[in-house]
Amino acid sequence: MGSSIISGKALAVATNTGINTYLGYMGKDLTKQKELTNFDKGMKNITNMLIKYMIFICLIVLCLSCVHKCRILYLFLFQKLLRMILYSNIFQ
């Protein structure tokens, strides 16, 4: 696990350096990209589905409000749009 010397004399022969040592192997192993588990894949799918759903709901609310009153500035101030998003997520 590495070496540290405080004081004294010693004679050493280095047989391996760099990646060929245990610490080098551990460092190389840490940089590998780990394989996704089924849980990770499921969480990624659910997250993508929720993001798509929220974008879809926002577009519907924007279109309906524009058709109804055409107050787009009011929508971007998040007074009605945020309420619609919160209610649609809470009551599911």
Secondary structure, 3 states (H helix, E strand, C coil): CCCCCCCCCCCCCCCCCHHHCHHHHHHHHHHCCCCCCHHHHHHHHHHHHHHHHHHHHHHHHHHHHHHHCCCHHHHHCCCCHHHHHHHHHHCC
